[in-house]
């Protein structure tokens, strides 16, 4: 074979390679981003908010994703174009922060005041939560408080000045975090055992509480509050004198402090730890 023939064969091989490469470059998809950058790719599928693709030339490579709001159009290998029209206010479901709606609480001070109180807080809407507490009176840790048996109930509505938190790099308002004002109805029912025998008490109060609740690791809560209000107390004891009446006019009612019938002001307060779910 002559030198000329060898050169012709080499030229034909090189020309065929160039043609093949050019056709290969055309046989690809192009993802045009909103910033005008172009990604050479093979589009695999599109979801409601993402485009899934492989890098060009990687038949078995990793599948990558790009959000539709970052893409202006796709140019397919056959030359057809798909313009991406996307709602800029739409948020992908995997980026949404779903706020928790419930907290289970325990009043960690109550055992030292001779009762056990647990609570439940429920999100009604942003800035407004329902707060419920129930307690059992019936054992004695603090010897300075007279033994009693009964129960207590507290029902309140929290008006919260919510504060921002950060999750997945996004700012959002946590429904349980912040300072609050809480109007609250309080009721306790118990009986005492003393020198005057068994006495049954029913206590009522309407309080305005002021508090603050903190969130730790998006799981735990720490809540403390104090409040003032108006209260009433009834008992089944038939007093025979003013002294006798004052003697059974209790101040500590397990659910709140009561200043007496002459000054029916109540003092309310507490501190809880809770689990968000």
Helices and strands as residue ranges (DSSP letters): H 3-26, E 29-33, E 38-46, E 50-55, E 64-67, G 68-70, E 71-75, E 81-83, G 93-95, E 102-107, G 110-113, E 115-125, E 128-137, E 148-167, E 170-194, E 197-216, E 220-235, H 242-247, E 257-258, E 265-276
